[in-house]
Amino acid sequence: MVSKMRIQSERDRKIIKYIEKFKVMHRDQIIEACDFYKLANPVSSCNLVLSRLVDRKLIKPIKGVTHSYLYTLKESKINEKSTTLFHSLEIVETFLELRRKPEIEIVDYEVEKFYGKNLAIPDLILKTVIKCKKSVLFFEVERDTSNRTKQDWRNRLNRYQLLFESAESFKQDLPKLSTIVLIVLTDKKIEVEQMPNVRVYFYKNIDEFYKALFN
């Protein structure tokens, strides 16, 4: 747990919260998520804050493959070469892309929340307001589907159905939810049978999802 004594500003708390949620972020994602872009010199301002948080041992930089530096919590054991790292960055980017859409208001969100063994772990759960209507959307970012079969997707949807039926903490979080609406972002669409309480939709990216939503 991050010590509150070493966090000085609201922006510090915001950065730490985002990195706790998403596990890892690169600097440009932090600039956008924490509104540094509203400042006169967003890059230098963000660099200054991140350097201070590193000096106070609240976060640590790790050398990135596609970005100069990534940032994670000091105690994080994430491997800089792992697929988990790249997947986490994809989840952040998906969240930010959704946040950019003017007609999607994100009220609250969860990242890779664990509800129990053998149950689905959504990449994102978003509580939103769309067209003046409250909605809960579940997202999975699945860029590499080369080894995925119909049975793999069927098994995954079964885990979502089990999540809906059997997880008490899930029911407490979303007591009025009648159907899980699952958005899968992937380059390859696979035809799968829908579950009783799960509806899955495949899109290549957020722009395609957004167009489908408002057409």
URLINZI-V449539 format. One record per pair of residues at least 24 apart in sequence whose C-alpha atoms are under 10 Angstrom apart, sorted by sequence separation. I is the first residue (numbers start at 1). J is the second residue. D is the distance in Angstrom with one decimal. If there is no record, write none. Layout:
I_J_D / I_J_D
This chain:
11_35_9.1 / 88_112_9.5 / 104_128_6.7 / 105_129_5.1 / 106_130_8.9 / 185_209_8.7 / 11_36_9.3 / 103_128_9.9 / 104_129_6.2 / 105_130_6.6 / 157_182_9.2 / 184_209_9.6 / 103_129_8.2 / 104_130_5.2 / 105_131_9.4 / 183_209_8.3 / 103_130_6.2 / 104_131_7.9 / 105_132_9.3 / 107_134_9.2 / 109_136_9.4 / 112_139_9.8 / 95_123_10.0 / 98_126_9.8 / 102_130_9.7 / 103_131_6.9 / 104_132_9.5 / 106_134_9.9 / 107_135_9.8 / 108_136_9.6 / 109_137_9.6 / 110_138_9.6 / 111_139_9.7 / 112_140_9.5 / 94_123_9.8 / 95_124_7.9 / 103_132_9.1 / 105_134_9.4 / 106_135_9.7 / 107_136_9.9 / 109_138_9.8 / 94_124_8.9 / 95_125_10.0 / 105_135_10.0 / 106_136_9.7 / 92_123_9.7 / 95_126_9.0 / 104_135_10.0 / 91_123_6.7 / 92_124_9.4 / 164_196_10.0 / 165_197_8.6 / 90_123_9.7 / 91_124_7.4 / 161_194_9.9 / 164_197_7.2 / 15_49_9.4 / 27_61_9.9 / 161_195_6.6 / 163_197_10.0 / 164_198_8.3 / 15_50_8.8 / 24_59_9.9 / 26_61_9.2 / 88_123_8.7 / 120_155_9.8 / 121_156_9.6 / 157_192_9.0 / 160_195_8.6 / 161_196_7.5 / 162_197_9.5 / 24_60_9.9 / 25_61_9.8 / 26_62_9.5 / 87_123_9.2 / 120_156_6.9 / 157_193_8.9 / 158_194_9.5 / 161_197_6.3 / 12_49_7.7 / 16_53_9.0 / 24_61_9.6 / 119_156_8.8 / 120_157_8.0 / 153_190_8.2 / 154_191_9.9 / 157_194_7.8 / 158_195_7.3 / 160_197_8.5 / 161_198_6.3 / 11_49_8.8 / 12_50_8.8 / 15_53_9.4 / 24_62_9.4 / 26_64_8.3 / 118_156_9.7 / 119_157_9.8 / 120_158_8.4 / 121_159_8.6 / 122_160_8.7 / 136_174_8.7 / 153_191_9.2 / 154_192_6.7 / 157_195_6.9 / 158_196_9.9 / 160_198_6.9 / 161_199_9.9 / 20_59_9.8 / 28_67_9.1 / 119_158_8.5 / 120_159_4.8 / 121_160_8.3 / 153_192_7.1 / 154_193_7.3 / 160_199_9.9 / 12_52_9.6 / 19_59_8.6 / 26_66_9.6 / 27_67_8.4 / 30_70_9.9 / 118_158_9.7 / 119_159_4.8 / 120_160_5.1 / 148_188_9.9 / 150_190_6.9 / 152_192_10.0 / 153_193_9.3 / 154_194_8.6 / 157_197_9.8 / 158_198_8.8 / 12_53_7.8 / 26_67_6.9 / 27_68_8.6 / 28_69_9.8 / 29_70_9.7 / 30_71_9.2 / 118_159_6.6 / 119_160_6.5 / 120_161_8.4 / 136_177_7.9 / 143_184_9.4 / 145_186_7.4 / 146_187_9.8 / 149_190_8.3 / 150_191_7.5 / 151_192_8.7 / 154_195_8.9 / 157_198_7.2 / 16_58_7.9 / 26_68_8.3 / 27_69_7.0 / 28_70_9.5 / 117_159_9.7 / 118_160_9.5 / 119_161_8.5 / 120_162_7.9 / 121_163_8.8 / 135_177_9.2 / 137_179_9.9 / 138_180_7.1 / 139_181_8.5 / 140_182_7.5 / 141_183_8.5 / 142_184_6.8 / 143_185_7.0 / 144_186_7.4 / 145_187_7.7 / 146_188_8.6 / 148_190_9.2 / 150_192_6.5 / 157_199_8.9 / 16_59_7.8 / 26_69_6.2 / 27_70_6.6 / 119_162_6.3 / 120_163_6.2 / 136_179_9.3 / 137_180_7.4 / 138_181_6.0 / 139_182_5.7 / 140_183_6.3 / 141_184_6.0 / 142_185_5.9 / 143_186_4.9 / 144_187_7.8 / 145_188_6.8 / 149_192_10.0 / 150_193_9.3 / 157_200_8.2 / 15_59_9.6 / 25_69_8.9 / 26_70_4.3 / 27_71_7.4 / 95_139_9.5 / 118_162_8.4 / 119_163_5.3 / 120_164_9.4 / 136_180_7.9 / 137_181_5.6 / 138_182_4.7 / 139_183_4.8 / 140_184_4.8 / 141_185_4.9 / 142_186_5.1 / 143_187_6.2 / 144_188_8.6 / 145_189_9.1 / 8_53_9.9 / 25_70_5.6 / 26_71_6.0 / 94_139_8.8 / 118_163_8.7 / 119_164_9.1 / 136_181_7.4 / 137_182_6.4 / 138_183_6.0 / 139_184_5.8 / 140_185_6.2 / 141_186_6.6 / 142_187_8.1 / 143_188_8.3 / 145_190_9.5 / 7_53_8.2 / 12_58_9.8 / 24_70_6.7 / 25_71_5.5 / 26_72_8.9 / 94_140_9.5 / 117_163_9.8 / 135_181_9.2 / 136_182_9.4 / 137_183_7.3 / 138_184_8.4 / 139_185_7.5 / 140_186_8.6 / 142_188_9.2 / 6_53_8.6 / 24_71_5.6 / 25_72_6.8 / 94_141_8.0 / 116_163_8.3 / 119_166_8.9 / 127_174_9.6 / 23_71_8.5 / 24_72_4.7 / 91_139_8.9 / 115_163_7.6 / 119_167_8.2 / 7_56_8.9 / 23_72_6.0 / 24_73_7.8 / 91_140_8.2 / 6_56_6.9 / 22_72_8.8 / 23_73_7.3 / 90_140_10.0 / 91_141_6.7 / 116_166_9.5 / 117_167_9.9 / 6_57_9.0 / 7_58_8.5 / 90_141_7.1 / 91_142_9.9 / 115_166_9.8 / 116_167_7.2 / 6_58_7.9 / 19_71_7.5 / 20_72_7.8 / 24_76_9.1 / 90_142_9.3 / 115_167_6.5 / 116_168_9.7 / 19_72_6.0 / 20_73_6.9 / 23_76_7.9 / 88_141_9.5 / 90_143_9.1 / 115_168_8.5 / 116_169_9.1 / 4_58_10.0 / 18_72_9.8 / 19_73_6.7 / 23_77_9.9 / 24_78_8.4 / 87_141_7.7 / 115_169_6.8 / 116_170_9.6 / 2_57_9.5 / 3_58_8.0 / 23_78_8.1 / 87_142_8.6 / 114_169_9.9 / 115_170_6.7 / 2_58_6.6 / 16_72_8.9 / 17_73_10.0 / 20_76_9.5 / 24_80_9.9 / 87_143_9.0 / 114_170_9.5 / 125_181_10.0 / 1_58_9.7 / 2_59_9.3 / 16_73_7.7 / 113_170_9.7 / 125_182_9.3 / 124_182_9.8 / 33_92_9.2 / 124_183_9.7 / 24_84_9.7 / 25_85_9.1 / 29_89_8.9 / 33_93_10.0 / 122_182_8.7 / 23_84_9.5 / 24_85_6.9 / 25_86_9.8 / 122_183_10.0 / 123_184_9.8 / 139_200_9.7 / 143_204_8.8 / 23_85_8.1 / 24_86_9.1 / 30_92_9.6 / 33_95_9.4 / 138_200_9.3 / 139_201_9.8 / 140_202_9.7 / 141_203_10.0 / 142_204_9.7 / 143_205_9.8 / 22_85_9.8 / 24_87_9.8 / 25_88_7.9 / 26_89_7.7 / 29_92_7.5 / 33_96_7.0 / 141_204_9.7 / 24_88_6.5 / 25_89_6.1 / 29_93_7.4 / 32_96_7.8 / 141_205_9.2 / 22_87_10.0 / 23_88_6.8 / 24_89_6.7 / 25_90_9.6 / 22_88_6.3 / 23_89_8.7 / 25_91_9.8 / 26_92_9.4 / 33_99_9.1 / 21_88_9.9 / 22_89_7.8 / 24_91_10.0 / 25_92_7.2 / 29_96_7.9 / 22_90_9.9 / 24_92_8.5 / 25_93_9.2 / 32_100_9.8 / 22_91_7.5 / 23_92_9.4 / 22_92_6.5 / 2_73_8.5 / 21_92_9.5 / 1_73_9.6 / 2_74_9.0 / 2_75_9.3 / 19_92_9.7 / 22_95_9.9 / 1_75_9.0 / 18_92_9.2 / 131_213_9.9 / 130_213_9.3 / 131_214_9.1 / 130_214_9.7 / 21_109_9.5 / 22_110_9.3 / 23_111_9.3 / 21_110_7.6 / 22_111_6.5 / 21_111_6.1 / 22_112_8.4 / 20_111_9.7 / 21_112_8.5 / 94_185_9.0 / 21_113_9.5 / 22_123_9.7 / 22_124_9.9 / 101_206_9.3 / 101_207_9.1 / 104_210_9.1 / 103_210_9.3 / 97_205_9.5 / 98_206_6.9 / 97_206_6.8 / 98_207_8.9 / 101_210_8.1 / 97_207_8.5 / 94_205_8.5 / 95_206_9.5 / 98_209_9.8 / 103_214_9.2 / 94_206_7.2 / 98_210_8.6 / 93_206_10.0
